[in-house]
């Protein structure tokens, strides 16, 4: 069996699935096996897509007009196709950027393998950033901040009316960190000097 899925982003009737439906019907999808959603591709809740995926059986093929009709992003597409593959169901894209994808053929599987590798790379990069972000923040806290903060601290401490507690709060540092970088008489201390020598 061939199952067809169509989607438009707006539910207000300003967009039509006619072009998609016609292409799927010409490709051999039975009108009773067409499923249509009127919702943004970013929405998780697409009841007709869920119904379409549920109706497909082993050795069936899901047809979509363009790849972006099916998935929210690369990761979602890869997960959807992996689920279909595990169930022995093919995916065929009729036109657009993903038209080379036909997981019922060897070359189509190869193309999709490249997509899957890109998704894996994207996941690794996101994971790397997630780990690197807090590490960089911790390193910044250990060094006590930036030369601009030290300059501001020194200028403020040179004024008699400055309250050290308020200054620390404004700079986002502890009193101990402040005094490690600048003295109460607004002179640069060794830790502060290190920041300027970098």
C-alpha positions in Angstrom: 0.0 0.0 0.0 1.0 3.6 -0.6 0.1 6.1 2.1 0.2 9.8 1.3 0.6 12.7 3.7 0.0 16.4 2.9 0.3 19.5 5.1 -0.2 23.2 4.9 0.9 25.6 7.6 -2.3 27.6 8.0 -5.7 26.3 9.1 -7.6 29.4 7.9 -8.2 28.1 4.4 -5.7 30.6 2.8 -3.5 27.7 1.7 -4.5 24.6 -0.3 -3.1 21.0 -0.4 -4.5 20.6 -4.0 -1.0 20.5 -5.6 0.3 18.0 -3.1 -2.8 15.8 -3.3 -2.7 15.8 -7.1 1.0 14.8 -7.1 0.4 12.0 -4.7 -2.7 10.7 -6.6 -0.6 10.7 -9.8 2.1 8.7 -8.0 -0.5 6.0 -7.2 -1.8 6.8 -3.7 -5.5 5.8 -3.3 -7.7 8.8 -2.2 -8.7 6.8 0.8 -5.1 6.6 1.9 -4.4 10.3 1.9 -3.9 12.1 5.2 -3.9 15.9 5.6 -3.0 18.3 8.4 -3.4 22.0 8.5 -0.8 23.0 11.1 2.7 24.4 11.3 5.5 21.8 10.8 6.9 22.9 14.2 3.8 21.6 16.0 4.2 18.2 17.7 0.4 17.7 17.6 -0.3 16.6 14.0 -3.2 14.1 14.4 -3.4 13.1 10.7 0.4 12.4 10.5 0.0 10.2 13.6 -3.0 8.4 12.0 -1.1 8.0 8.7 2.0 6.5 10.4 -0.2 4.2 12.5 -2.1 2.9 9.3 1.1 1.9 7.5 2.2 -1.7 7.6 5.4 -3.6 6.7 6.3 -3.3 3.0 4.0 -0.2 2.7 5.5 3.1 1.5 4.8 6.6 2.8 4.8 9.3 0.0 5.2 13.0 0.6 5.3 15.8 -1.9 8.3 17.6 -0.3 10.4 16.6 2.7 9.5 19.7 4.7 5.8 18.5 4.7 6.8 15.6 6.9 9.3 16.9 9.5 9.9 19.8 11.8 13.7 19.6 11.5 16.5 17.3 10.5 16.5 15.4 13.8 12.7 14.9 13.7 12.9 13.6 10.1 15.7 11.2 10.9 13.8 9.8 13.9 10.6 9.5 11.9 12.4 7.6 9.0 14.3 5.4 11.5 10.9 4.4 13.0 9.5 3.7 9.5 12.6 1.7 8.6 12.4 -0.4 11.8 8.9 -1.3 10.9 9.8 -2.2 7.3 8.1 0.8 5.8 9.6 2.9 3.0 9.6 6.7 2.4 9.5 8.4 -0.9 9.8 12.1 -1.5 8.3 13.3 -4.9 10.0 16.7 -5.4 12.1 19.4 -3.8 15.3 19.2 -1.9 14.7 15.7 -0.6 13.5 14.2 -4.0 16.5 11.8 -4.0 15.1 10.1 -0.9 13.4 6.8 -1.6 14.3 4.4 1.2 12.9 1.5 -0.9 16.0 1.8 -3.2 19.7 1.4 -2.4 20.6 4.9 -3.6 17.8 6.4 -1.6 19.0 4.7 1.5 22.5 6.1 0.9 21.1 9.6 0.6 19.1 9.2 3.8 22.2 7.8 5.5 23.9 11.1 4.7 21.0 13.0 6.3 21.2 10.8 9.4 25.0 11.5 9.7 24.3 15.2 9.5 21.7 14.9 12.2 24.2 13.0 14.4 26.8 15.7 13.7 24.3 18.4 14.7 23.5 16.5 18.0 27.3 16.2 18.8 27.8 20.0 18.1 24.9 20.9 20.4 26.1 18.6 23.1 29.6 20.0 22.8 28.2 23.6 23.2 26.2 22.5 26.2 29.3 21.2 27.9 31.5 24.1 26.8 29.2 26.9 27.9 29.2 26.2 31.6 32.9 25.4 31.6 33.7 28.8 30.0 31.4 30.5 32.5 33.2 28.7 35.4 36.6 29.8 34.0 35.4 33.4 33.8 34.3 33.3 37.4 37.6 31.8 38.5 39.6 34.6 36.8 37.3 37.2 38.4 35.9 38.8 35.3 37.1 41.2 32.7 39.5 44.1 32.6 36.5 46.4 32.1 35.1 45.2 35.4 38.4 45.8 37.2 38.6 49.4 35.7 35.1 50.1 36.9 35.9 48.7 40.4 39.0 50.8 40.7 37.2 54.0 39.6 34.4 53.3 42.0 36.7 52.5 44.9 38.5 55.8 44.3 35.3 57.6 45.4 34.6 58.0 49.1 30.8 57.5 48.8 31.1 54.0 47.2 29.7 51.2 49.3 31.7 48.0 48.6 28.6 45.8 49.1 26.7 47.7 46.4 29.7 47.6 44.1 30.1 43.9 44.4 26.4 43.3 43.7 26.6 45.5 40.6 29.7 43.7 39.3 28.4 40.3 40.2 31.5 39.4 42.3 32.2 38.6 45.9 34.0 41.1 48.2 37.0 38.7 48.3 37.2 38.6 44.5 37.0 42.4 44.4 39.8 42.9 46.9 42.0 40.3 45.1 41.9 42.4 41.9 41.8 46.0 43.3 42.8 47.5 46.6 40.6 49.8 48.7 42.9 52.6 47.7 42.0 51.8 44.1 45.3 50.3 43.1 45.7 47.3 40.8 46.6 44.0 42.6 48.4 41.0 41.1 45.2 39.2 40.0 43.9 42.3 38.4 47.2 42.9 36.6 47.1 39.3 35.2 43.8 40.2 33.4 45.4 43.2 31.7 48.5 41.2 30.6 46.5 38.6 28.7 
